[in-house]
Amino acid sequence: MSAPTAAPEPVAGDPRTPWSGTVRRTAEGSIEVGGLDVRDIAVEHGTPVYVLDEADLRRRARAFVTAFTSAFADLAGADVYFASKSFASVAVDRWVHEEGMHVDVSTGGELAVALRAGVPGDAIALHGNNKSTAELERALRAGVGRIVVDSLGEIEHLAHLAGALGLPAPVMIRVTTGVHAGGHDFISTAHEDQKFGLSLASGAARAAVDAVLARPELTLLGLHSHIGSQILDLAGFEVAAGALLTLRAEVAADTGTLMPELDLGGGYGISYTGADVPPTPEEIAPALAAVVRRACEELGSAPPRVSVEPGRAVVGPAGLTLYRVGTVKPVVLDDGSARRYVSVDGGMSDNIRTALYDAEYTATVAGRRSEAPTVLSRVVGKHCESGDIVVRDVLLPDDVAPGDLLAVPATGAYGRSMASNYNLLPRPGVLAVREGRARFIVRPETEEDLLALDLG
Ligand code: LLP
């Protein structure tokens, strides 16, 4: 865990910045995003609120598409899927699709949103380790471009469904390569002792390939690997790619089938506090292309079309959460030092990542400039438990006071999508901002919404 710091000031083009591209300090000292002053946003739309910088999000989506298209142009091409679990909404699925991305969904709900956004079925990938029959049927009827199968049982089940419906079933096989990477154990997904995928080491992945090839109802597109999330070092992706390409070549040698596609998953890390320098699409794409090129040359196989599935790296840095401070309380620690507890009007219901993963965030006083000296502070929410922490350690100005606005950057991914109604707090809305205009793309919940679910 790094030493507490203050939030970095927004500086356009800084590779470490956790702020979205249009965030800046105004002459009056407040924060502006998408051409709007956060003071006006708070007055007009209330707090807490997730603010999504549309131009920034579109730019990140486009950067991935451009970088992968160009890096893989002399191989067999590339597709970039937006992992919509990071934040599924009709507007965002439409934006990323307009910028050239496909969309990856992992439930019927995410599928429904992608279809409503107008994403064509063949640009959608369906994931999940326990897809329901209803989800598989809807995906087949929607003509999804790929269903990523996760178990031998699912292969039989899907073949049966596709046969009964008389619909094509393009399939990829989720392989666990043994590569263990990511920001936290819960979000590392390719080591052996976890629920995802079919293991390479045990032979389950190869058995799945043979099972798919044996079913005429299924079309085998390729192998898929997702090694984890919030990964800052590309080495794990390179190892996983090599392992999948080796299995692909073995299958080709044994069966004569050279799978045309390869999916390397998502998981690219972002800057949450300003301490990390995340890899850019312009670095990621050529690094992966080089591994694919080299491995295919060594194995003597024609290169596959490659896909990747970034979620966080597209939507995470584009979002910030705006809170209003309610109370400020100094607490004396065991060693005699003090920590300032700054309570905001949301908490673990709008951002569970700090409590769940020990995730690090930062925060700044957003409605004004302060020249006051900084003090060690903890930003906490209004829930009834002490683990309700939004930012564990941050230096905030000594004069932070009730009524101040606080902005927490980099909350666009896995914020609203993992929000809850704990303590019956309505979930905040998602306000898209662009060129001085704002609109809710997900409206704030109300107490009426919550009461409507309660049947008495
Ligand atoms: N593809 C697959 C198959 C995945 O399972 C995931 C994430 C992604 C792509 C996108 O990963 P990303 O690029 O967003 O890192 N709730 C956790 C993250 C869980 C990610 C699960 N799978 C968090 O808040 O950090």
Boltz pocket constraint, residues with backbone or C-beta under 6 A from the ligand:
constraints:
  - pocket:
      binder: B
      contacts: [[A, 83], [A, 85], [A, 86], [A, 104], [A, 127], [A, 186], [A, 187], [A, 189], [A, 226], [A, 228], [A, 229], [A, 230], [A, 265], [A, 266], [A, 267], [A, 268], [A, 309], [A, 310], [A, 311], [A, 312], [A, 313], [A, 353], [A, 357], [A, 413], [A, 414], [A, 418]]
      max_distance: 6.0
